[in-house]
Amino acid sequence: MTWVWGALMPHPPIIVPDVGRGREAEAAITLEGINKLIERLKELEIPDRILLLSPHQAYALGAYAVNKAPMIRGSLIPFGAPMIAFDMRTPMLEVDSLVSFLGARDVPVSLVESHDLTHDQGSLVPLYFIEGYCQYLPDIILSNPIGLDRKMSYKLGRELASFDDGKKWGLLASGDLSHRLKPGAPAGYSPAGEKLDRAIVEALKRVDASDLLEMPRKSVEDAGECGLRSVLALLGLVSELKGSIDVLSYEGPFGVGYCNALWAGRG
């Protein structure tokens, strides 16, 4: 099996100790969930490659954006943590294979080129925690699914399930959930936020995307999410490869929903 694991992780910089400076303790449930996820990953093979879905990567309207920059660098310096930095090489052969594979299956893909990771907390924060488990980072392909609609995001995951280039892969779906869970939240409050997050957690537990795909557009927009398409891609992958997704944690301490979840492949 090509896919070793698939994981959903949140990406608030405040949970990184060098950024939070103590406030990360307010997201203790999330940090506990990340620790559980990392411990579970240690029981699995380290993948040769990681495909990372980040809603803060370079964006392409109407398409799945794949970053083709050969070298990508960045740090959490905007959040006061310049020492949390990454310098990564993009595996270009795998980018070409992935783009050709998806294009042949009617998934719209757009190649983008962004060398600067500094403003992509959606990649930087999960990679900070993943690096600790790997001890070294495998080659990473950075991508952004938010240019797709919900149905196409789900299709993206389903098609990825049959991608096999002889290497072992991990799918890292980065995404915070609703940003409107309570008064004072970053995007303000909406009762749609809690409804969406509840639906996402249930969808992950059941490996069933139907409620998320059928949810009215206005309800999704009112919830103010950024990670729904990452979630749908993960659900699509697991729906094809079978097995269960373990929801390891969920909370919304700052008015934003954070969820950790893991599918462990049989590879």
C-alpha positions in Angstrom: 0.0 0.0 0.0 1.3 3.4 -0.9 -0.4 5.3 1.9 1.1 4.7 5.3 -1.1 7.2 7.2 -3.4 10.1 6.9 -3.7 12.8 9.6 -5.6 15.9 10.3 -3.8 18.5 12.4 -4.6 22.1 13.4 -2.2 24.9 12.8 -2.5 27.8 15.3 1.0 29.2 15.9 0.1 29.8 19.6 0.4 26.0 20.4 4.2 26.2 19.5 5.8 26.9 22.9 8.3 29.5 21.4 5.2 31.4 20.1 2.7 30.8 22.9 5.2 31.5 25.7 2.8 29.8 28.2 -0.5 30.5 26.5 -0.2 27.2 24.6 -1.4 25.6 27.9 -4.8 27.1 27.1 -5.0 24.5 24.3 -3.9 21.6 26.5 -6.5 19.2 24.9 -5.1 20.0 21.5 -1.5 19.4 22.6 -2.5 16.2 24.3 -4.1 15.1 21.0 -1.0 16.0 19.1 1.1 13.9 21.5 -1.3 11.0 21.0 -1.0 11.4 17.2 2.8 11.5 17.3 3.0 8.4 19.5 0.7 6.6 17.1 2.8 7.6 14.2 5.9 6.2 15.9 4.3 2.8 15.6 4.0 3.1 11.8 6.6 3.2 9.0 8.1 6.6 8.3 6.9 7.6 4.8 9.3 8.4 2.0 7.2 11.4 1.1 4.5 13.6 2.8 1.8 15.3 0.8 0.8 18.3 2.9 -2.6 20.1 2.3 -2.4 23.6 3.7 -5.1 26.3 3.2 -2.3 28.9 3.7 -0.2 27.7 0.7 -0.3 29.5 -2.6 -3.8 29.5 -4.0 -5.2 28.6 -7.4 -8.8 29.5 -8.3 -10.8 26.5 -9.3 -7.9 24.1 -8.9 -5.8 22.1 -6.5 -2.6 24.1 -6.2 0.7 22.2 -6.0 3.9 24.0 -5.2 6.6 23.3 -7.7 9.3 25.5 -6.1 12.5 23.4 -5.9 13.6 24.8 -2.6 11.2 26.2 0.0 12.2 28.1 3.2 10.4 29.8 6.0 10.1 30.4 9.7 7.7 31.5 12.3 9.4 34.9 12.6 6.1 36.8 12.1 4.9 35.1 15.3 8.1 35.9 17.2 9.8 32.5 16.8 12.6 32.9 14.2 14.3 29.7 15.4 11.3 27.6 14.2 12.4 27.3 10.6 12.4 24.9 7.7 14.5 24.5 4.6 13.0 21.9 2.3 13.6 20.4 -1.1 10.6 19.6 -3.3 10.8 16.1 -4.9 10.2 17.3 -8.5 9.8 13.8 -10.1 7.0 13.1 -7.6 5.3 16.4 -8.3 5.3 15.6 -12.0 3.9 12.1 -11.4 1.2 13.4 -9.0 0.1 16.2 -11.3 -0.1 13.8 -14.3 -2.0 11.2 -12.3 -4.6 13.7 -11.0 -5.0 15.4 -14.3 -5.8 12.1 -16.0 -8.5 11.6 -13.4 -10.2 14.9 -14.1 -9.0 16.6 -10.9 -8.1 20.2 -11.9 -4.5 20.9 -10.8 -2.5 24.1 -11.1 1.3 24.3 -10.5 2.3 27.3 -8.5 5.8 28.4 -7.4 6.2 29.9 -3.9 9.7 29.7 -2.3 8.7 31.5 0.9 7.0 29.4 3.7 7.1 32.2 6.2 3.4 33.1 6.0 2.1 29.5 5.7 1.3 28.6 9.3 -0.8 25.7 7.9 2.5 24.0 6.9 4.9 25.4 9.5 3.0 24.4 12.7 2.2 20.8 11.8 5.7 20.3 10.5 7.1 21.5 13.8 5.4 18.6 15.5 5.9 16.1 12.8 9.6 16.7 12.6 9.9 15.6 16.2 8.4 12.2 15.3 10.5 11.7 12.2 13.7 13.0 13.6 14.2 14.2 10.0 11.6 15.3 7.6 10.9 13.2 4.5 10.6 15.2 1.3 7.4 17.2 1.3 5.0 18.2 -1.4 3.2 21.4 -0.4 -0.3 22.0 -1.8 -3.5 23.8 -1.2 -7.0 22.4 -1.9 -9.1 25.5 -1.1 -9.5 26.4 -4.8 -11.6 23.3 -5.2 -15.3 23.0 -4.2 -16.3 20.5 -1.6 -17.2 17.7 -4.0 -13.9 18.0 -5.9 -12.0 18.1 -2.6 -13.5 14.8 -1.7 -12.8 13.4 -5.2 -9.2 14.5 -4.8 -8.8 12.2 -1.8 -10.6 9.3 -3.4 -8.3 9.6 -6.5 -5.2 9.9 -4.4 -6.0 6.5 -2.8 -5.0 4.7 -6.0 -1.8 6.8 -6.6 1.1 4.4 -6.4 4.6 5.3 -7.4 6.3 2.6 -5.4 7.1 4.9 -2.5 5.4 5.1 0.9 3.4 8.3 1.5 1.7 10.1 4.4 -1.2 12.6 3.9 -1.0 15.5 6.3 -4.3 17.4 6.1 -3.7 20.8 7.9 -6.8 22.8 8.8 -8.4 24.7 11.6 -12.2 24.3 11.8 -14.7 27.1 12.5 -13.2 30.5 13.4 -16.6 31.6 14.9 -17.2 29.4 17.9 -17.8 32.1 20.5 -18.0 35.9 21.0 -14.5 37.4 20.7 -13.4 34.7 18.2 -11.1 35.9 15.4 -13.9 36.1 12.8 -16.7 36.9 15.3 -19.4 34.6 16.5 -21.9 32.5 14.6 -24.0 29.5 15.8 -23.1 27.9 12.4 -19.5 27.4 13.7 -20.4 24.8 16.4 -22.8 23.1 13.9 -20.1 22.7 11.3 -17.5 21.5 13.8 -19.8 18.9 15.2 -20.6 17.7 11.7 -16.9 17.5 10.9 -16.0 15.5 14.0 -18.9 13.1 13.3 -17.9 12.7 9.7 -14.4 11.8 10.7 -15.7 9.2 13.2 -18.0 7.6 10.7 -15.7 8.1 7.6 -18.8 9.5 6.0 -18.6 12.9 4.1 -22.2 13.0 3.0 -23.4 15.6 5.6 -20.5 17.8 4.9 -21.1 17.6 1.1 -24.8 18.3 1.5 -24.5 21.2 4.0 -25.9 24.5 2.6 -23.2 26.8 1.2 -24.3 29.6 3.5 -24.0 27.5 6.6 -20.4 26.6 5.6 -19.6 30.3 4.8 -21.1 31.5 8.1 -19.0 29.0 10.1 -15.8 30.7 8.9 -13.7 27.6 8.4 -10.3 27.1 6.6 -9.8 23.4 6.9 -12.9 21.8 5.4 -11.4 20.9 2.1 -8.4 19.3 3.8 -10.8 17.3 5.9 -12.8 16.2 2.8 -9.6 15.1 1.0 -8.7 12.9 4.0 -12.2 11.5 4.1 -12.0 10.7 0.4 -8.7 8.9 0.8 -9.9 6.8 3.8 -13.3 6.0 2.2 -11.4 4.2 -0.6 -8.7 2.6 1.4 -11.0 1.5 4.2 -10.4 1.4 7.9 -11.3 4.0 10.6 -10.3 7.5 11.6 -9.6 8.0 15.2 -10.5 11.5 16.5 -7.8 12.1 19.1 -8.9 15.5 20.3 -11.2 18.5 19.6 -11.6 21.8 21.4 -12.1 25.5 20.6 -10.2 27.4 23.4 -9.7 30.6 21.4 -13.0 30.5 19.4 -11.4 28.4 16.7 -12.0 24.7 16.3 -8.9 22.4 16.6 -9.1 18.7 15.8 -6.5 16.0 15.6 -7.4 12.8 13.9 -5.5 9.8 12.4 -6.0 7.0 9.9 -3.4 4.3 10.1 -2.9 2.4 6.9 -2.2 -1.2 6.6 0.9 -0.8 4.5 
